[in-house]
Amino acid sequence: MKVTDQRQLAAAAAQRRDFLKFASMTGGMVAAAGVSRVAMSALPEPVIQTSTDTMPPLVPETGRPYNPVVTLNSWTLPWRMKNGVKEFHLVAEPVVREMTPGFKAHLWGYNGQSPGPTIEVVEGDRVRIFVTNRLPEHTSVHWHGQRLPNGMDGVTGLTQPAIPAGKTFVYEFMARRPGTFMYHPHADEMTQMAMGMMGFWVTHPKGKHPLIDPVDRDFCIMLNAYDIDPGSYTPKIMTMLDFNLWSWNSRIFPGIDSLNVRHNDRVRIRVGNLTMTNHPMHLHGHEFEVTGTDGGPTPKGSRWPEVTADVAVGQMRQIEFLADEEGDWAFHCHKSHHTMNAMGHDVPTLIGVDHTGLTKKITQLIPDYMVMGERGMADMAEMDMPIPENTARMMTGEGQFGSVEMGGMFSMVKVRKNQPRGDYSDPGFYDHPKGTVAYEFEGEVPVASRSNDAGASAMSPVQKPSKDIEVKVRKPGADAGSHEH
């Protein structure tokens, strides 16, 4: 089943839950392998989502209530309740992910997308996850950060046999503690994670928690990276550091949705990192606190105001802030190369080099030759240069004042007074009050004075050279009286 509309998803999910109370799965499904108590039970119908829209929160209709999250450019996996157990169905499979309009990648993921859908449960829930493997090789699922029985930890060969291609395994455990976790394979990790196999898991507190405050908006962002040559579709899995596409939830700016909130909303952003390097996540216009890690909520006495929080490899950082300043506030990784797309790392620096004459000669032989870097890289954002088909432009994205000159791990937190509660739609660009936008100075610019303009008399005693200072340099083995000036 493919669901591409937000309203269709919500309606279809409700219909499925009602239907599955009375019907069993028939035809086309892979029989469960390695299952004991539930081997003869019908599997939950797999829900497949291919839209790259940010889906609205999936409000729980069954099970314990909670305040749902919103996964940027992604969705939450529906479930069914069966004899008090919350059942999910993950399908590991090849997927096509549109990373930004006009650029698609052939990845591996879950249920039609990479990353896979977010799984939401409540502390104390008994959870059963069916995992069907439609990959060309075996796989497994590790529940990153969870407390669970060792045999459910998902490490192929160590705690379980691998899930063969075409088979379905079952994981069953209790969600023992609240927090933000991740899931990913622990089988052929270098290939499967480099191809995009990962997802979020959120366990909500079952009641009022001393370290977890209620929020109005709750977002999930997974940091992932790919090395995809211009004009190609499939990531290079052997890359260790030199990635050229830095993404959130396998999307790159301007394909990343904005985080749309109401003025004075309490906002939580959960950021997980499954790339090969750290990411200092920086928010403009507000201060936040790190209120949680993948180890759980942080003690309140350990929190302090920040505008940048570093998220290391394999970590999750949960930040919270009061959105009390209206505007379109940038939110991005502060490693400048991580806010660009399809970068070439071996391009020589030509800043300040006038090679206009050379360019004219080269274009006679290579008509598509184009000067890059003579005045810096900003021209690349507006350059309509020819690029291979299915290639993301390096620096792109338009704001209301022109090119944003960003890509990769970049988006905006849009804070509006008139944003309805629970409404996640994009309000458009901010209408700045008169007199609050930086403007060009049109007066006469005074000539800056230089230190040598005033002469030596303007120098302080510390700056003036002294004739009384000798610099003595001793040769090895020379006596104390021998010296050179």
C-alpha positions as CSV (number, residue, x, y, z in Angstrom):
1,M,0.0,0.0,0.0
2,K,1.4,3.4,-1.0
3,V,0.1,6.5,0.9
4,T,1.2,9.9,-0.4
5,D,-1.3,12.3,1.1
6,Q,-1.3,13.3,4.8
7,R,-5.1,12.9,5.1
8,Q,-5.0,9.6,3.3
9,L,-2.3,8.3,5.7
10,A,-4.3,9.2,8.8
11,A,-7.6,7.8,7.4
12,A,-5.9,4.6,6.0
13,A,-4.2,4.0,9.3
14,A,-7.5,4.2,11.2
15,Q,-9.1,1.9,8.7
16,R,-6.3,-0.6,8.9
17,R,-6.5,-0.8,12.7
18,D,-10.2,-1.5,12.6
19,F,-9.8,-4.0,9.8
20,L,-7.0,-5.9,11.4
21,K,-9.1,-6.6,14.5
22,F,-11.2,-9.0,12.4
23,A,-9.1,-10.0,9.4
24,S,-5.8,-11.8,8.9
25,M,-3.1,-11.1,6.3
26,T,-3.5,-13.2,3.1
27,G,-1.5,-13.6,0.0
28,G,2.0,-12.3,-0.9
29,M,3.2,-12.0,2.7
30,V,6.4,-13.8,3.8
31,A,5.7,-16.4,6.5
32,A,7.4,-15.6,9.9
33,A,10.6,-17.6,10.5
34,G,12.2,-18.2,13.8
35,V,9.0,-17.4,15.7
36,S,7.5,-19.5,18.5
37,R,4.4,-18.1,20.2
38,V,3.4,-15.9,17.3
39,A,4.5,-18.1,14.4
40,M,0.9,-18.9,13.4
41,S,-0.5,-15.5,14.0
42,A,-1.3,-13.1,11.1
43,L,1.3,-10.4,10.6
44,P,0.3,-6.8,10.8
45,E,-0.2,-5.3,7.4
46,P,3.0,-3.4,6.3
47,V,2.4,0.3,5.7
48,I,4.6,1.7,2.9
49,Q,5.1,5.5,2.6
50,T,6.9,7.1,-0.3
51,S,6.0,10.8,0.1
52,T,8.8,13.1,1.3
53,D,6.3,15.5,3.0
54,T,6.5,16.0,6.7
55,M,3.5,14.0,7.9
56,P,1.4,15.3,10.8
57,P,1.7,13.7,14.2
58,L,0.1,10.3,14.5
59,V,-2.2,10.8,17.5
60,P,-2.7,7.4,19.3
61,E,-6.1,5.9,18.9
62,T,-5.2,2.7,20.8
63,G,-2.8,2.1,23.7
64,R,-1.7,4.6,26.2
65,P,-2.0,8.3,25.3
66,Y,1.1,10.5,24.6
67,N,2.0,13.8,22.9
68,P,3.3,12.6,19.5
69,V,6.4,13.7,17.7
70,V,6.8,15.1,14.1
71,T,9.6,13.6,12.0
72,L,10.9,16.2,9.5
73,N,10.2,15.0,5.9
74,S,9.1,11.6,7.3
75,W,6.4,9.9,9.3
76,T,5.4,7.7,12.3
77,L,4.7,4.0,11.8
78,P,1.2,2.9,12.6
79,W,0.6,-0.1,14.9
80,R,-2.1,-2.5,16.0
81,M,-2.9,-3.6,19.6
82,K,-3.1,-7.3,20.0
83,N,-3.8,-8.8,23.5
84,G,-2.2,-5.8,25.1
85,V,0.9,-5.8,22.9
86,K,1.7,-3.0,20.5
87,E,2.6,-4.6,17.2
88,F,4.6,-3.0,14.3
89,H,5.8,-4.3,11.0
90,L,9.1,-3.0,9.6
91,V,10.1,-4.0,6.0
92,A,13.8,-3.7,5.1
93,E,14.0,-3.0,1.4
94,P,15.6,-1.0,-1.4
95,V,14.0,2.4,-1.8
96,V,14.2,5.5,-4.0
97,R,14.5,8.6,-1.9
98,E,14.1,12.1,-3.4
99,M,16.8,14.0,-1.5
100,T,15.8,17.4,-3.0
101,P,13.6,18.3,-5.9
102,G,15.3,17.0,-9.1
103,F,17.7,14.6,-7.3
104,K,16.9,11.1,-6.3
105,A,19.1,8.4,-4.6
106,H,18.8,4.6,-4.7
107,L,19.1,3.7,-1.1
108,W,18.1,0.9,1.3
109,G,15.6,1.7,4.0
110,Y,12.4,0.6,5.7
111,N,8.8,0.7,4.6
112,G,9.5,2.7,1.4
113,Q,11.8,5.4,2.8
114,S,15.2,6.1,4.2
115,P,15.3,6.8,7.1
116,G,12.6,4.4,8.2
117,P,9.5,5.5,10.0
118,T,9.7,6.7,13.6
119,I,8.4,4.2,16.1
120,E,6.6,5.7,19.1
121,V,5.7,3.8,22.2
122,V,5.0,4.6,25.9
123,E,7.2,3.6,28.9
124,G,6.0,0.2,30.0
125,D,4.5,-0.9,26.7
126,R,5.0,-4.4,25.6
127,V,6.2,-4.2,22.0
128,R,6.4,-6.7,19.2
129,I,8.2,-5.8,16.0
130,F,7.9,-8.0,12.9
131,V,10.9,-7.4,10.6
132,T,10.6,-8.6,7.0
133,N,13.8,-8.7,4.9
134,R,13.3,-7.7,1.3
135,L,17.0,-6.9,0.8
136,P,19.3,-8.9,-1.5
137,E,21.3,-10.0,1.6
138,H,20.7,-10.9,5.3
139,T,20.1,-8.2,7.9
140,S,19.2,-7.6,11.5
141,V,17.9,-4.7,13.6
142,H,19.8,-3.3,16.6
143,W,17.6,-1.2,19.0
144,H,20.2,1.5,19.8
145,G,20.1,2.6,23.4
146,Q,17.3,0.2,24.6
147,R,17.3,-1.9,27.7
148,L,16.1,-5.3,26.6
149,P,16.9,-9.0,26.7
150,N,20.3,-9.8,25.2
151,G,18.7,-12.0,22.5
152,M,16.7,-9.1,21.2
153,D,19.6,-6.7,20.8
154,G,20.0,-7.5,17.1
155,V,23.7,-8.2,16.7
156,T,24.0,-10.8,13.9
157,G,26.0,-13.8,14.9
158,L,26.4,-12.7,18.6
159,T,22.9,-12.4,19.9
160,Q,20.8,-13.8,17.0
161,P,21.1,-15.5,13.6
162,A,20.9,-13.1,10.7
163,I,17.5,-12.5,9.1
164,P,17.9,-14.2,5.7
165,A,16.6,-12.5,2.5
166,G,12.9,-13.3,2.2
167,K,12.3,-14.1,5.8
168,T,10.6,-12.4,8.8
169,F,11.9,-12.3,12.3
170,V,10.2,-11.0,15.5
171,Y,11.6,-8.8,18.2
172,E,9.6,-8.6,21.5
173,F,10.5,-6.6,24.6
174,M,9.2,-4.0,27.0
175,A,10.0,-0.3,26.6
176,R,11.6,0.1,29.9
177,R,12.6,3.7,30.0
178,P,11.6,7.0,28.3
179,G,13.9,8.7,25.9
180,T,14.9,9.0,22.2
181,F,16.6,6.0,20.6
182,M,17.5,4.8,17.1
183,Y,17.4,1.6,15.2
184,H,19.7,0.3,12.5
185,P,21.2,-2.9,11.2
186,H,24.0,-4.8,13.0
187,A,24.7,-6.9,9.9
188,D,27.1,-5.8,7.2
189,E,26.9,-2.3,8.8
190,M,29.3,-0.6,6.5
191,T,27.1,-1.3,3.5
192,Q,23.6,-1.2,5.1
193,M,24.0,2.0,7.1
194,A,25.9,3.7,4.3
195,M,22.9,2.9,2.1
196,G,20.5,4.6,4.5
197,M,19.2,2.0,6.9
198,M,18.3,3.7,10.1
199,G,15.3,5.2,12.0
200,F,14.1,6.8,15.2
201,W,12.5,5.2,18.2
202,V,10.8,7.5,20.8
203,T,9.6,6.1,24.2
204,H,7.3,8.6,25.9
205,P,6.9,8.8,29.7
206,K,3.9,7.0,31.0
207,G,3.0,9.9,33.2
208,K,4.4,13.1,34.7
209,H,8.2,12.8,34.8
210,P,10.4,14.9,37.0
211,L,13.0,15.4,34.2
212,I,10.7,15.5,31.2
213,D,8.6,18.7,30.8
214,P,5.6,18.9,28.4
215,V,6.3,20.7,25.1
216,D,4.0,22.1,22.4
217,R,6.1,20.9,19.4
218,D,8.3,17.9,19.3
219,F,10.5,17.3,16.2
220,C,12.9,14.4,15.2
221,I,15.9,14.9,12.9
222,M,18.3,12.1,11.9
223,L,21.7,13.2,10.6
224,N,23.0,11.0,7.8
225,A,25.5,11.3,5.0
226,Y,26.1,9.9,1.6
227,D,28.8,9.9,-1.1
228,I,27.0,9.9,-4.4
229,D,28.9,10.9,-7.5
230,P,27.3,13.7,-9.7
231,G,25.0,12.1,-12.2
232,S,24.8,8.8,-10.3
233,Y,22.2,7.4,-8.0
234,T,23.8,4.9,-5.6
235,P,26.0,5.8,-2.6
236,K,29.6,4.6,-2.5
237,I,29.7,2.4,0.5
238,M,33.5,2.4,1.0
239,T,33.7,6.1,1.9
240,M,35.0,6.8,5.4
241,L,35.2,10.6,5.7
242,D,34.9,12.3,2.3
243,F,31.2,12.5,1.9
244,N,29.6,15.0,-0.4
245,L,26.0,15.0,0.7
246,W,25.2,15.8,4.4
247,S,21.5,15.4,5.1
248,W,18.7,15.4,7.6
249,N,16.4,12.5,7.3
250,S,18.0,11.8,3.9
251,R,17.0,15.2,2.6
252,I,19.3,18.1,1.7
253,F,18.4,21.8,1.6
254,P,16.4,23.2,0.0
255,G,14.5,19.9,0.1
256,I,14.4,20.0,4.0
257,D,11.1,21.3,5.4
258,S,11.1,24.2,7.9
259,L,10.2,23.6,11.5
260,N,7.0,25.7,11.9
261,V,6.0,26.7,15.4
262,R,3.7,29.1,17.2
263,H,5.2,32.1,19.0
264,N,5.9,31.2,22.7
265,D,5.6,27.5,22.0
266,R,7.9,25.2,24.0
267,V,9.8,23.3,21.4
268,R,11.8,20.1,21.6
269,I,14.1,18.9,18.8
270,R,15.6,15.4,19.0
271,V,18.7,15.1,16.8
272,G,20.3,11.7,16.2
273,N,23.7,11.2,14.5
274,L,24.5,8.1,12.4
275,T,27.1,9.7,10.2
276,M,30.8,9.2,10.4
277,T,31.6,12.5,12.1
278,N,30.3,15.0,14.7
279,H,27.9,17.8,14.0
280,P,27.7,21.1,16.0
281,M,24.0,21.9,15.6
282,H,23.5,25.7,15.8
283,L,20.2,27.6,16.3
284,H,19.9,31.3,15.5
285,G,17.9,33.8,17.6
286,H,17.3,31.6,20.7
287,E,19.1,29.8,23.5
288,F,18.3,26.2,24.3
289,E,19.2,23.5,26.8
290,V,20.3,19.9,26.2
291,T,17.5,18.1,28.1
292,G,18.3,14.5,27.0
293,T,20.7,12.1,25.4
294,D,20.3,8.5,24.2
295,G,21.0,7.6,27.8
296,G,17.8,9.3,29.0
297,P,16.8,12.8,30.3
298,T,19.6,14.9,31.7
299,P,19.5,16.1,35.4
300,K,18.1,19.6,35.5
301,G,21.2,20.8,37.5
302,S,23.5,19.8,34.6
303,R,21.7,22.0,32.0
304,W,22.9,25.4,30.9
305,P,22.0,27.7,28.0
306,E,23.6,27.0,24.6
307,V,23.2,28.1,21.0
308,T,25.3,25.2,19.6
309,A,25.4,21.6,20.7
310,D,27.8,19.0,19.3
311,V,26.3,15.7,18.4
312,A,28.9,13.0,18.1
313,V,28.8,9.8,16.1
314,G,26.2,7.3,17.5
315,Q,24.7,9.9,19.8
316,M,21.3,11.6,20.3
317,R,20.9,15.1,21.7
318,Q,17.6,16.5,22.8
319,I,17.4,20.3,22.9
320,E,14.5,22.4,24.2
321,F,13.8,26.2,23.9
322,L,11.1,28.8,24.2
323,A,10.3,30.1,20.7
324,D,9.7,33.7,21.9
325,E,11.3,35.6,19.0
326,E,9.3,35.8,15.7
327,G,11.2,35.3,12.5
328,D,12.7,32.7,10.1
329,W,15.7,31.5,12.2
330,A,18.4,29.4,10.6
331,F,19.1,26.0,12.2
332,H,22.1,24.1,10.8
333,C,25.3,22.2,11.3
334,H,28.1,24.7,11.9
335,K,30.6,22.8,9.9
336,S,30.5,25.0,6.8
337,H,31.1,22.1,4.3
338,H,28.1,20.3,5.8
339,T,25.8,23.1,4.4
340,M,26.8,22.4,0.8
341,N,25.8,19.7,-1.7
342,A,27.7,17.6,-4.3
343,M,31.0,19.1,-3.4
344,G,34.2,18.6,-5.3
345,H,37.0,18.5,-2.7
346,D,39.9,18.6,-5.1
347,V,39.1,21.9,-6.8
348,P,42.1,24.3,-6.5
349,T,41.6,27.7,-4.8
350,L,41.8,30.5,-7.4
351,I,40.6,33.4,-5.3
352,G,42.2,36.7,-6.5
353,V,43.6,35.1,-9.7
354,D,42.5,36.9,-12.8
355,H,42.3,34.2,-15.5
356,T,39.8,35.9,-17.8
357,G,42.1,35.7,-20.9
358,L,42.9,32.0,-20.2
359,T,39.1,31.3,-19.9
360,K,38.5,32.7,-23.3
361,K,41.1,30.4,-24.8
362,I,39.9,27.4,-23.0
363,T,36.2,27.9,-24.0
364,Q,37.3,27.7,-27.7
365,L,38.2,24.1,-27.0
366,I,35.7,23.3,-24.1
367,P,32.5,25.4,-24.6
368,D,31.1,24.4,-21.2
369,Y,34.2,25.6,-19.3
370,M,33.3,28.0,-16.5
371,V,35.4,30.1,-14.1
372,M,35.0,29.1,-10.5
373,G,36.5,30.6,-7.4
374,E,38.0,33.8,-8.8
375,R,35.9,35.9,-6.4
376,G,35.0,33.2,-3.9
377,M,32.3,30.6,-4.1
378,A,29.2,32.8,-3.7
379,D,28.7,32.9,-7.5
380,M,28.1,29.2,-7.5
381,A,24.7,29.7,-5.8
382,E,23.3,31.6,-8.8
383,M,25.3,30.1,-11.5
384,D,23.2,28.2,-14.1
385,M,26.0,26.0,-15.1
386,P,25.4,22.6,-16.8
387,I,25.5,19.7,-14.4
388,P,24.9,16.0,-15.0
389,E,21.4,14.7,-14.7
390,N,20.3,13.7,-11.2
391,T,22.8,16.0,-9.5
392,A,22.1,18.3,-6.6
393,R,23.4,21.8,-7.0
394,M,26.2,22.8,-4.6
395,M,24.7,25.9,-3.1
396,T,21.1,26.7,-3.6
397,G,17.8,27.6,-1.9
398,E,16.0,31.0,-2.3
399,G,15.0,33.3,0.5
400,Q,12.8,36.4,0.2
401,F,16.0,38.5,-0.3
402,G,17.8,36.3,-2.8
403,S,19.9,33.2,-2.7
404,V,20.5,31.6,0.7
405,E,23.8,30.0,-0.6
406,M,23.2,26.9,1.6
407,G,22.6,23.2,1.1
408,G,23.0,20.0,3.1
409,M,22.2,20.2,6.8
410,F,20.3,23.5,6.8
411,S,16.7,24.6,7.5
412,M,14.8,27.2,9.4
413,V,12.7,27.4,12.6
414,K,9.8,29.6,11.6
415,V,8.2,31.3,14.6
416,R,4.8,33.0,14.1
417,K,2.3,34.6,16.4
418,N,-0.6,33.5,14.2
419,Q,0.5,29.9,13.7
420,P,-2.5,27.8,14.9
421,R,-1.8,25.3,17.7
422,G,-1.0,21.9,16.2
423,D,-0.6,23.4,12.7
424,Y,2.7,22.4,11.0
425,S,2.1,24.0,7.6
426,D,4.7,26.4,6.2
427,P,3.6,30.0,6.9
428,G,5.8,31.4,4.2
429,F,8.5,34.0,4.7
430,Y,8.5,36.3,7.7
431,D,7.0,39.8,7.3
432,H,9.6,41.9,9.0
433,P,8.3,45.0,10.9
434,K,9.4,48.3,9.3
435,G,12.9,49.3,10.3
436,T,14.0,45.8,11.4
437,V,15.9,44.7,8.3
438,A,19.6,45.4,7.8
439,Y,20.0,48.0,5.1
440,E,22.6,49.7,2.9
441,F,24.3,52.8,4.3
442,E,24.1,55.6,1.7
443,G,26.2,58.3,3.4
444,E,29.9,59.0,2.8
445,V,32.2,56.4,4.3
446,P,35.1,58.0,6.2
447,V,38.6,56.9,5.3
448,A,40.0,54.6,7.9
449,S,43.2,55.9,9.7
450,R,46.2,53.6,9.7
451,S,48.9,53.4,12.4
452,N,51.6,54.6,10.0
453,D,49.6,57.7,9.1
454,A,50.2,59.3,12.4
455,G,54.0,58.5,12.4
456,A,56.1,57.0,15.1
457,S,55.0,59.8,17.6
458,A,51.6,58.1,17.8
459,M,53.1,54.8,19.0
460,S,52.9,53.9,22.6
461,P,56.1,53.3,24.6
462,V,55.6,49.6,24.2
463,Q,55.3,49.9,20.4
464,K,58.3,52.2,19.9
465,P,61.6,50.4,19.1
466,S,64.2,50.8,21.7
467,K,68.0,51.2,21.0
468,D,68.8,49.7,24.4
469,I,67.5,46.2,23.5
470,E,70.0,43.6,22.5
471,V,69.2,40.3,21.0
472,K,71.9,37.8,22.1
473,V,72.1,34.6,20.2
474,R,74.5,32.0,21.7
475,K,76.3,29.4,19.6
476,P,76.5,26.0,21.1
477,G,79.6,25.7,23.3
478,A,80.4,29.4,23.2
479,D,81.4,31.1,26.5
480,A,79.2,33.6,28.3
481,G,81.1,36.5,26.9
482,S,80.8,35.6,23.2
483,H,77.7,36.8,21.6
484,E,76.1,38.0,18.3
485,H,73.8,41.0,17.9
